[in-house]
Amino acid sequence: MGEFNIYGEFIDLAPLIELFLEKGQSREYKKGEYFCRVGDRGLYMGYLKEGSFRYTCDGSDGKEHILSYAFDNDIFGNYSSLQNQSPSILNIQAIQKSLVYELSISAVNEFFNSDMHTQYFGRRISEVVLYSIAQRIVSMYCDTPEERYMTLTKRCPDILNRITLRELASFIAVTPETLSRIRKKILLNRKS
């Protein structure tokens, strides 16, 4: 599918994935099941062996907004809420049948605190996640919706095999109608 999350471009997550596979508890999620909900005080991070999850929140307008996704081979969860022992500010929901290896945040922290190398590794992961969030924020303010669409579909050519057009529109912060116009314009430009 290509890389939805850019972490793999900057850091090799293999040691963390190994930890999840060795010490984590496997669990299957059905489509629509939640890994966590707004207000939950979660205990776990997950390694998504296969499947898909979406990160959402509800706006003051009552509409659900797509914030991000996790796909095959992603580490996911509400890390900042877990580390701060605060209620979740977002939902993480399976959008298809998914196999997850769950590991408690205390086990993840124990791993990161085991020596200087793993502390550095944990810090690099945090830096890369922060960088990707900053990129997304800058893109929302500085790129046009068409540019956001083109960047995402170039990075993840098969994204529409995993999510709906309505969800994609929410993720790039446009209405489904606007996304339809963007796609039509791109198609017409390719034909000419």
Summary of the structure (lengths in Angstrom):
residues: 192
radius of gyration: 17.5
end to end distance: 27.7
largest distance: 58.7
contacts: 554
relative contact order: 0.18
helix: 48%
strand: 23%
